Amino acid sequence: MLFETGTFVYVGMENEATIVRKKNQQIETYNGGRTIIVMKIKWENDYTYVLTQKKATNSPKNCMKRGSKIKSIITDFSSDRYSCTFNAGKCGSGSSIIRKIKD
């Protein structure tokens, strides 16, 4: 799968957040490295994955906590980016564009 592993950024937030994705884990870093969110990632198929929050360091108090899940569905993609819709339960739903910057 093209987007299963690598380093990514949210389009529009390139200087604010970095995503490092390994086969079973995703780590998102914000605020110059001060905020770190570690999540388990499970791919259901080539276009759908579920993130489960494992740990958050210096994360602002919000609706996500240990065990919270985010289901993402890739709706469109090119060689280095994809668009997805997501549902984060109590945190709501939305869409994102994510660009791969490194394998």
Backbone bond lengths (Angstrom), bond angles and torsions (degrees), N, CA, C in turn:
res aa  C-N    CA-C-N  psi(-1)  N-CA   C-N-CA  omega(-1)  CA-C   N-CA-C  phi
1 M - - - 1.461 - - 1.520 109.63 -
2 L 1.285 115.70 136.16 1.456 122.77 -175.10 1.530 113.50 -63.25
3 F 1.320 118.26 -34.92 1.459 121.19 -173.08 1.527 113.56 -111.49
4 E 1.315 117.27 13.26 1.460 120.87 -177.26 1.523 112.35 -67.88
5 T 1.339 118.13 -36.07 1.464 121.50 -179.63 1.522 109.41 -136.40
6 G 1.332 115.82 160.46 1.460 121.72 176.52 1.513 111.69 132.40
7 T 1.336 114.56 -170.67 1.457 122.54 177.56 1.517 108.02 -113.13
8 F 1.325 116.29 134.11 1.456 123.05 -172.83 1.518 110.99 -133.96
9 V 1.332 115.52 163.48 1.469 122.81 170.56 1.523 107.85 -136.35
10 Y 1.330 115.07 153.34 1.457 119.99 171.87 1.522 107.40 -79.52
11 V 1.322 118.16 126.96 1.463 121.70 178.43 1.527 107.70 -62.44
12 G 1.327 115.65 129.15 1.462 121.50 -175.91 1.518 112.19 96.71
13 M 1.335 117.13 -13.21 1.468 122.30 179.40 1.525 110.67 -128.67
14 E 1.325 117.94 26.88 1.460 122.16 -172.52 1.525 113.63 -51.46
15 N 1.322 118.07 -37.34 1.464 121.14 -177.94 1.523 112.83 -94.22
16 E 1.326 117.28 3.53 1.462 120.58 -175.43 1.523 113.98 -110.26
17 A 1.322 118.29 -27.42 1.464 120.72 -175.36 1.515 110.85 -145.34
18 T 1.335 115.65 143.50 1.455 122.21 174.93 1.523 108.10 -128.46
19 I 1.327 115.83 139.16 1.461 122.13 178.81 1.523 107.14 -117.45
20 V 1.324 116.77 123.81 1.462 121.53 173.40 1.519 106.18 -113.26
21 R 1.319 115.19 118.25 1.463 120.79 -174.15 1.524 109.73 -116.05
22 K 1.332 114.96 124.11 1.464 122.69 172.61 1.523 107.03 -107.95
23 K 1.298 116.82 -179.94 1.464 120.59 -174.90 1.531 113.34 -53.68
24 N 1.329 118.41 -43.25 1.461 121.67 -175.86 1.523 114.15 -120.60
25 Q 1.326 117.74 6.00 1.459 120.34 -174.69 1.519 111.47 -143.86
26 Q 1.315 115.50 144.24 1.464 121.86 174.42 1.518 107.68 -128.02
27 I 1.343 115.85 133.30 1.460 121.20 177.72 1.524 107.59 -121.76
28 E 1.338 115.93 121.86 1.458 121.79 177.47 1.518 108.05 -106.64
29 T 1.345 116.05 131.96 1.451 121.97 -178.65 1.523 108.75 -120.92
30 Y 1.336 115.75 129.98 1.467 122.69 -178.93 1.527 109.41 -127.83
31 N 1.318 116.06 172.21 1.470 122.78 172.13 1.524 112.92 53.11
32 G 1.322 116.05 47.05 1.458 119.96 177.88 1.517 113.60 63.85
33 G 1.323 117.06 27.44 1.455 121.30 178.65 1.518 114.57 94.32
34 R 1.315 117.61 -2.23 1.478 120.19 -179.09 1.531 112.44 -76.56
35 T 1.329 117.90 -31.68 1.456 121.82 179.10 1.524 108.86 -107.59
36 I 1.324 116.27 124.69 1.460 121.77 -178.78 1.524 108.00 -130.21
37 I 1.322 115.84 128.29 1.459 121.40 177.82 1.527 108.12 -121.26
38 V 1.321 115.68 121.13 1.465 122.15 -178.74 1.523 107.63 -104.72
39 M 1.338 115.86 128.69 1.454 121.32 -179.08 1.522 111.06 -133.09
40 K 1.304 115.36 146.99 1.463 121.58 170.30 1.522 105.58 -81.58
41 I 1.331 116.96 139.15 1.461 120.21 176.24 1.518 108.94 -119.39
42 K 1.318 115.17 132.74 1.457 120.90 177.12 1.522 107.99 -129.41
43 W 1.324 115.48 121.35 1.464 121.12 178.30 1.517 109.13 -86.63
44 E 1.321 116.67 124.43 1.460 121.41 176.14 1.518 110.89 -82.91
45 N 1.331 116.20 -34.04 1.461 123.43 176.01 1.530 106.59 -161.96
46 D 1.323 119.00 -169.55 1.470 121.85 -176.97 1.529 113.47 -64.75
47 Y 1.313 118.70 -16.54 1.468 121.87 -173.35 1.521 114.94 -123.39
48 T 1.319 118.22 -3.03 1.464 120.88 -176.46 1.525 110.12 -131.65
49 Y 1.343 116.17 130.63 1.455 120.21 175.64 1.523 110.02 -139.30
50 V 1.332 114.43 155.69 1.463 121.27 179.74 1.526 107.88 -121.66
51 L 1.330 115.65 128.36 1.454 122.35 175.63 1.520 108.15 -102.16
52 T 1.339 116.94 135.10 1.456 122.30 176.00 1.514 107.77 -122.46
53 Q 1.326 116.95 121.26 1.466 120.42 -176.78 1.523 110.01 -68.87
54 K 1.341 114.93 128.33 1.462 121.24 178.37 1.523 111.24 -104.43
55 K 1.350 116.37 -39.77 1.463 120.23 -173.85 1.517 109.00 -158.22
56 A 1.326 115.79 144.70 1.466 120.77 174.89 1.521 108.40 -136.93
57 T 1.330 115.51 131.77 1.457 122.04 178.61 1.523 108.78 -114.91
58 N 1.325 116.34 125.98 1.472 122.71 179.52 1.523 112.56 56.76
59 S 1.322 116.46 33.77 1.458 120.66 178.46 1.526 108.66 -86.62
60 P 1.335 116.64 136.08 1.461 117.46 177.22 1.527 109.43 -60.68
61 K 1.302 116.15 146.22 1.465 120.11 179.20 1.521 108.26 -61.23
62 N 1.320 114.95 121.04 1.461 119.49 178.28 1.519 109.65 -148.22
63 C 1.286 117.94 -165.22 1.465 122.46 -174.86 1.523 113.54 -78.00
64 M 1.322 118.91 -13.26 1.466 121.25 179.51 1.525 109.68 -87.55
65 K 1.327 115.99 137.85 1.459 121.72 175.15 1.515 108.46 -147.00
66 R 1.307 117.15 176.24 1.467 121.32 -178.83 1.530 109.45 -52.22
67 G 1.328 116.31 129.00 1.455 122.09 179.76 1.522 114.34 93.47
68 S 1.345 118.00 -12.98 1.466 120.49 178.29 1.523 109.94 -64.72
69 K 1.332 116.04 145.47 1.462 121.18 -176.81 1.527 111.74 -118.59
70 I 1.330 114.18 147.44 1.462 122.59 173.70 1.526 106.78 -128.34
71 K 1.318 116.71 121.07 1.466 120.56 177.06 1.522 108.03 -100.85
72 S 1.332 116.11 125.96 1.463 122.19 -178.70 1.521 110.07 -119.06
73 I 1.327 115.30 138.63 1.464 121.72 177.76 1.523 108.27 -124.66
74 I 1.322 116.21 121.14 1.468 121.44 178.26 1.522 107.85 -73.88
75 T 1.333 115.59 123.87 1.459 120.76 -176.39 1.524 112.92 -105.69
76 D 1.336 117.25 -20.37 1.467 121.88 179.97 1.525 106.94 -160.76
77 F 1.333 117.38 150.85 1.457 119.17 178.88 1.520 111.17 -156.60
78 S 1.337 114.28 159.98 1.464 122.54 171.85 1.527 105.44 -132.45
79 S 1.313 117.72 -166.15 1.461 120.34 -175.13 1.527 113.43 -65.62
80 D 1.351 118.57 -28.66 1.461 119.32 -175.57 1.529 114.89 -127.78
81 R 1.327 118.51 8.36 1.465 119.66 -179.64 1.507 110.91 -154.99
82 Y 1.324 113.94 158.84 1.459 118.53 174.86 1.520 110.38 -144.00
83 S 1.317 114.36 153.33 1.458 122.49 173.39 1.514 106.47 -103.94
84 C 1.338 115.32 142.54 1.454 118.38 178.15 1.520 110.47 -144.63
85 T 1.307 114.71 155.59 1.453 121.46 169.11 1.515 105.72 -105.47
86 F 1.332 116.55 150.63 1.456 119.67 -179.94 1.513 110.71 -139.71
87 N 1.320 113.83 153.93 1.458 121.36 174.91 1.518 106.60 -129.17
88 A 1.332 115.59 119.16 1.462 121.46 -177.60 1.520 111.90 -111.66
89 G 1.307 116.81 32.73 1.464 120.73 177.19 1.517 112.36 59.40
90 K 1.332 117.02 -121.52 1.465 122.47 -178.32 1.528 112.94 -60.85
91 C 1.324 116.89 -23.37 1.470 120.75 -179.42 1.522 112.21 -81.47
92 G 1.327 117.34 -10.60 1.456 120.51 177.57 1.513 113.42 98.93
93 S 1.316 114.76 -167.77 1.461 121.01 -177.19 1.513 109.14 -133.28
94 G 1.328 116.08 169.06 1.454 120.75 -179.89 1.513 110.76 177.87
95 S 1.324 114.89 -157.31 1.457 120.24 179.23 1.521 109.48 -142.62
96 S 1.318 115.72 156.87 1.463 122.78 179.84 1.513 109.32 -144.73
97 I 1.326 114.87 157.99 1.457 122.05 168.74 1.517 105.88 -118.46
98 I 1.322 116.22 126.68 1.458 121.99 -175.81 1.522 108.47 -122.03
99 R 1.351 115.54 130.21 1.459 121.41 -178.03 1.508 110.50 -112.16
100 K 1.327 116.22 133.15 1.462 121.84 177.01 1.512 108.70 -83.28
101 I 1.348 116.82 126.43 1.454 120.00 -179.04 1.527 113.11 -111.31
102 K 1.345 116.22 -10.84 1.469 119.66 -179.75 1.518 108.99 -162.10
103 D 1.346 115.70 141.55 1.480 120.07 177.02 1.508 111.61 -75.25
